[in-house]
Amino acid sequence: MSKYAVEQRRLTYRGREFHFVSYEGQPANPRRSQPATEAAWWLMSAGKRWEVMPYRSGQAEQEIDRLLTEWLETHVFQSQSESGE
């Protein structure tokens, strides 16, 4: 059985640097009432993390960067424009 390798991506977008990390999925834990999770990309910032999108093994770097940038545009920058920033 192969061990999951964490991947990291750093993107500079709109003059800001963003750090994304992939985490492997986890099986469900019924004793703790925790559902199973899939492998995913997470945005890391200020000691917190936010789930971004599913992780797909073998996905091209250009495709990952495009999808991460689309997520930033929708969830980070659109939110700022709506709040008047």
N, C-alpha and C positions, 0 to 999 in steps of 0.2 A: 504494500500500500504506500503510495507516495504522500509525502507531507505537504500540506498547503504552504505556498510561499506568498508572504505578504508582498503586495506591490504598492508603490507610492508614485504619485504624479504631482508635480508642482507646475501650476499654470499661472502665467501673468496675463491678466485680463483687465482692461480698463484701468491700467496703471496700478493694479493691486496684485499681490501674489496670493495664491490659494493653494493649500496643501490637502491632497486627497490620499486616503489610505484604503486598501481593500482588506476586508476581514472575511474569514471563512464562515460559513453557516454553522449553526449549532442544532443538534437534535433537540426535540422537545424534552422537557423535564416535568412530567406530570406531578411529581411530589412538590414542586415549587410553582405549579400552575403556569409554567413558561412554555409558550408555543415554540415550535421549530422555526428557525430562521434560515434564510438563504444567504449565500455569499453576496457581499455588497460593497460598493464604494461609499466611503464616508468622507465628508468635509470636516477637517480638523481646524479649530480656531479657538483661541483663548481657553484652552483646557477643556473644551466641549467638543462633541461630534454630532453631526447630523447625517442621517442616511440619505444618500443621493440616488443611487440606481443599482440594479443588480450587477454583480460581477460575472463576466463571461470569460472563461479561460480561452486563451488564443485570440482574443479580440485585438484587432490592429490598433496601435497606439494613436494613429490619426483619428480613428473612429471614437476611441475613448475620449480624446481631447475635445472632439466636436460635441459629444454628448454631455461632457462635464461643463463645457462652455454654455451650451443651451440651458442646462440646469441653472447655472449661475445667473444667466440673463433672466430667466423666469422667476427664480426664488430669491435672489439677492438683489439684483438691480431693479426689477419691476417693483419689488416691495419698497425700495427706497424712493422711487419716483412717486408712488402712491402716497407715501407719508410726507412728501414735500422736501425730501433731502436732496 
